[in-house]
Amino acid sequence: MNNSSVLWQKNPALAWREIDETTVIISPSDSVMHELNDTGSFLWKNIDGYKSAADLAALLAENYEVAPDVALTDTQSLLEEMSSRKLLVLVPATVGESR
């Protein structure tokens, strides 16, 4: 799924907390703990159901010293990884269209 315009949202079934620069996410259904580093935590904080991978990558490039194309590639990779771990879900098309 290499579409930079897809909208993502955090899986509402998850519990998460920020500790210093790290975000810890718990999947209550299987009791798995996920830990995000500083940049992963930055992206997690900005995933709101209204931003695409391109929007998130632009924020990453603005806030970290990273080229926009590298930020987009890294952001898409992280979003896909989070999705495969069921930390993120796609925003239903009707929600995204009502922006």
C-alpha positions as CSV (number, residue, x, y, z in Angstrom):
1,M,0.0,0.0,0.0
2,N,2.2,2.8,-1.2
3,N,-0.4,5.5,-1.4
4,S,0.7,8.8,0.2
5,S,-2.9,10.2,0.2
6,V,-4.5,7.4,2.3
7,L,-5.7,8.7,5.7
8,W,-4.8,6.9,8.9
9,Q,-6.0,6.9,12.4
10,K,-4.9,5.3,15.7
11,N,-6.6,2.0,16.4
12,P,-9.2,3.1,19.0
13,A,-8.8,-0.2,20.9
14,L,-5.3,0.7,22.0
15,A,-4.0,2.2,25.2
16,W,-0.9,4.4,24.9
17,R,1.2,6.8,27.0
18,E,4.1,9.1,26.4
19,I,7.1,8.7,28.6
20,D,9.8,11.2,27.9
21,E,10.5,11.1,24.2
22,T,9.1,7.5,23.9
23,T,5.5,6.4,23.2
24,V,4.4,3.1,24.6
25,I,1.4,1.4,23.0
26,I,-0.4,-1.5,24.5
27,S,-2.7,-3.8,22.5
28,P,-5.2,-5.0,25.1
29,S,-6.5,-7.8,23.0
30,D,-3.2,-9.6,23.0
31,S,-1.2,-7.8,25.7
32,V,1.6,-6.8,23.4
33,M,3.6,-3.7,24.1
34,H,5.0,-1.5,21.3
35,E,7.6,1.2,21.9
36,L,8.2,4.1,19.5
37,N,11.4,6.1,19.3
38,D,11.4,9.9,19.1
39,T,10.5,10.2,15.4
40,G,7.9,7.4,15.6
41,S,6.4,9.2,18.6
42,F,6.3,12.4,16.7
43,L,4.4,10.8,13.9
44,W,2.1,9.0,16.3
45,K,1.2,12.3,18.0
46,N,0.3,13.7,14.6
47,I,-1.8,10.8,13.3
48,D,-5.3,12.2,13.7
49,G,-7.4,10.7,11.0
50,Y,-7.1,13.8,8.8
51,K,-3.5,13.6,7.7
52,S,-2.1,11.5,4.9
53,A,1.4,10.0,4.8
54,A,2.4,13.0,2.6
55,D,1.0,15.4,5.3
56,L,2.8,13.6,8.1
57,A,6.1,13.4,6.1
58,A,5.9,17.2,5.5
59,L,5.6,17.7,9.3
60,L,8.5,15.3,9.8
61,A,10.7,17.2,7.3
62,E,9.8,20.5,8.9
63,N,10.7,19.4,12.4
64,Y,13.7,17.1,11.7
65,E,16.6,17.6,9.4
66,V,15.5,15.2,6.8
67,A,14.9,15.7,3.0
68,P,11.2,15.6,2.0
69,D,11.5,12.5,-0.2
70,V,13.3,10.6,2.6
71,A,10.7,11.7,5.1
72,L,7.9,10.4,2.8
73,T,9.6,7.0,2.2
74,D,10.3,6.6,6.0
75,T,6.8,7.8,6.9
76,Q,5.1,5.4,4.5
77,S,7.2,2.5,5.8
78,L,6.4,3.3,9.4
79,L,2.7,3.7,8.7
80,E,2.6,0.3,6.9
81,E,4.5,-1.3,9.7
82,M,2.1,0.1,12.3
83,S,-0.8,-1.0,10.2
84,S,0.5,-4.5,9.9
85,R,0.7,-4.6,13.8
86,K,-2.9,-3.3,14.0
87,L,-1.8,0.0,15.6
88,L,-3.3,2.0,12.9
89,V,-6.5,1.6,10.8
90,L,-7.6,3.3,7.6
91,V,-10.0,6.1,7.9
92,P,-13.3,5.2,6.3
93,A,-13.7,7.0,3.0
94,T,-16.8,8.9,4.1
95,V,-14.9,10.4,7.0
96,G,-11.9,11.5,4.9
97,E,-14.2,13.0,2.3
98,S,-16.0,15.2,4.8
99,R,-12.9,17.2,5.6
